[in-house]
Amino acid sequence: MRHHGAPTRLLDWTYSFFVAVFFAIAELECKSEVGVVWALNTKGLPNLKEVKRKIKRAAKSSNNLIDSWKNLTKRSKTQWDPLFLKGDNPMDNTIVTWLLRYKKMLLVYPVNPLSLNRRLTAQQGIFLFPGDIRQSFAKNLSSCEKFGSDSKNLYKIVINVCVDQRNEILSQLRSMNIYEAVLFPDLDGFAKSMRQEFAYPEIFPKIFPKGK
């Protein structure tokens, strides 16, 4: 939905460094811009047990928390629930539902649904969910103990290239099957991928005969 302009609480990330590089430079204006890849160690984020512990402290009592888990987990398994996705981890759905409906808290929680659409599969995607939408993503992230000002769990990789270097990188990524038509397996992706056919005529000798 984000690619179509809809607002969402889920922030797109990918497990693949090469996919991240593609998105960083695919439409890069080399004369005035640099590409940036952010690399994040998710081991520094709170895991399921830690988030449950935070929610338990935020709940009025253990009994109320247990009732919330039971009710929300039951609801997340029903098809009429807006957060229902067949095959998803019910506990992840429960945590996201609880943070949305009951209590906002500063944290970043990784969410990886088991039911993936074609785009998420091709892009090797994972989502990061900020616990408090009233605060910036950066503030939610910095609230995690292992993401302080001197954190070694978050890296910024700057890609400063000229046009020829960018095109060479995109050509190599294409040989790894990383380009628009694959990452966006629909009409939008196919249409965008046609631009590379003109940028790299050597890849398509039959379409662009030599000397014509």
BELKA-V325994 format. One record per backbone hydrogen bond with DSSP energy under -0.5 kcal/mol. NH is the residue of the N-H (numbers start at 1). CO is the residue of the C=O. If there is no record, write none. Layout:
nh=NH co=CO
nh=NH co=CO
This chain:
nh=4 co=1
nh=5 co=2
nh=6 co=1
nh=11 co=128
nh=12 co=10
nh=13 co=126
nh=15 co=124
nh=17 co=15
nh=20 co=16
nh=21 co=17
nh=22 co=18
nh=23 co=19
nh=24 co=20
nh=25 co=21
nh=25 co=22
nh=26 co=22
nh=28 co=25
nh=30 co=28
nh=32 co=29
nh=33 co=29
nh=35 co=159
nh=37 co=157
nh=39 co=37
nh=39 co=155
nh=40 co=38
nh=41 co=153
nh=42 co=40
nh=44 co=41
nh=45 co=42
nh=51 co=47
nh=52 co=48
nh=53 co=49
nh=54 co=50
nh=55 co=51
nh=56 co=52
nh=57 co=53
nh=58 co=54
nh=59 co=55
nh=65 co=61
nh=66 co=62
nh=67 co=63
nh=68 co=64
nh=69 co=65
nh=70 co=66
nh=71 co=67
nh=72 co=68
nh=73 co=69
nh=74 co=70
nh=75 co=71
nh=76 co=72
nh=77 co=73
nh=77 co=74
nh=78 co=75
nh=81 co=78
nh=84 co=81
nh=88 co=85
nh=90 co=88
nh=93 co=89
nh=94 co=90
nh=95 co=91
nh=96 co=92
nh=97 co=93
nh=98 co=94
nh=99 co=95
nh=100 co=96
nh=101 co=97
nh=102 co=98
nh=103 co=98
nh=105 co=131
nh=107 co=105
nh=109 co=129
nh=111 co=127
nh=116 co=114
nh=121 co=117
nh=122 co=118
nh=123 co=119
nh=124 co=120
nh=124 co=121
nh=125 co=120
nh=126 co=13
nh=127 co=111
nh=128 co=11
nh=129 co=109
nh=130 co=9
nh=130 co=128
nh=131 co=107
nh=135 co=132
nh=140 co=136
nh=141 co=137
nh=142 co=138
nh=143 co=139
nh=144 co=141
nh=146 co=44
nh=147 co=144
nh=151 co=148
nh=155 co=39
nh=157 co=37
nh=157 co=155
nh=158 co=156
nh=159 co=35
nh=160 co=158
nh=161 co=159
nh=166 co=162
nh=167 co=163
nh=168 co=164
nh=169 co=165
nh=170 co=166
nh=171 co=167
nh=172 co=168
nh=173 co=169
nh=174 co=170
nh=175 co=171
nh=176 co=172
nh=176 co=173
nh=177 co=174
nh=178 co=173
nh=179 co=177
nh=182 co=179
nh=183 co=179
nh=184 co=180
nh=186 co=184
nh=190 co=186
nh=191 co=187
nh=192 co=188
nh=193 co=189
nh=194 co=190
nh=194 co=191
nh=195 co=192
nh=196 co=193
nh=197 co=193
nh=198 co=194
nh=198 co=195
nh=199 co=195
nh=200 co=196
nh=203 co=200
nh=204 co=200
nh=204 co=201
nh=208 co=204
nh=212 co=209
